[in-house]
Amino acid sequence: MTDLSLPLAPAAPAAPHSASGEAVPIRDLDGVAPPARPSRRWVPKRVVATPAAYDHAHGNRIMALVEAQGIEVERLRGNRLTGLRGESERETYARAKSTLAIVVSPPSRRRLQPIAPSADWRFDLAEGCPAHCQYCYLAGSLSGPPVTRVYADLDDILAGLADYVGRGTITSRRQARRDEGTTFEASCYTDPLALEHLTGSWRRAVEHFGAWDAPVQLRWTTKFDDVGGFVGLAHHGRTRVRLSVNCHPVADRVEGGTSRLPDRIAALRRLARDGYPVGLTIAPIIAVPDWRTHYGELLDSVAEAVRDVPGLDLTAELITHRFTPGSKEVLLGWYPRTKLEMDESTRSRKHGKFGAVKYVYPPETMAELRTWFHDEIADRLPACRVLYWT
């Protein structure tokens, strides 16, 4: 079992617990008022914009939003990002993680790719994330220093989505999920709510899909709770927001810089009460000591939060922890003192679609986890539909 006893990355304050050590249930969530504490918002130390970003209306909107918050925007001489490398890997990581770059998306990002098992298509409004999760999904996936890039050409990106309607294979054609229409995933390489206060990009995407009279759905997931700007939008049920959640030993100790777990669950409730289809992304599922108790408390907290939401449309996506040799190397460079278990000898070696090696839980552990989650979600959250397990 994985020992996550020591928080080693910048971490959010621990969630409230009772004297017995059990998580305090969420209460007093009626209405749509925000949590008592302000939502956690990232403030970049450096914001740069490429010359090409100035040629796009949304790029200028982003710059205006940033400057309105008292942050200076530095105009670069060329369209390459510079000044991110430090004298060590840790210094490079720190510089990149504190930098926001306003750029134009590369042509490859405009050619949409399938994103099984989540959605028909993946499209990107940004790349990179300012959080400090020690299992970061982006490690090994993106090249270069982990700077956060936001795309100035939002209007062109959204306009190009129409060509892909009805052409997917995950929800467009599968009977079990055909009610979702053609689905577009917008959070593969970033966390939308970590950046929304600086860009306004996902609010505009929600409005775009809300006005799109077609069988389509926008999807994104987040570990943050700053959902106030989305309440009251004319989303018309065409955006499913999923909150990425985990049990306390994971959420409190290896998801640095994110919103507290109770605040994420409160955000889920707030969006559901505003008529959004919502979801849980329980990821990565980690076999920590006494994992049944910890994940049971998570499911009970969600059940309490949504028990009286009218017309609740709730899904769950269940993703177990895995890593590749490349991602492990990057993560140990970023978090050299991490206690996150990445021991190849305790894992099963798998090969991806293109031959890439990844390490997952052995079959017996995977079967035990899968059976438990499917049974307990059915029992504790009977209105919740499990979309997939991986």
Summary of the structure (lengths in Angstrom):
residues: 390
radius of gyration: 20.3
end to end distance: 19.1
largest distance: 58.4
contacts: 1253
relative contact order: 0.15
helix: 34%
strand: 20%
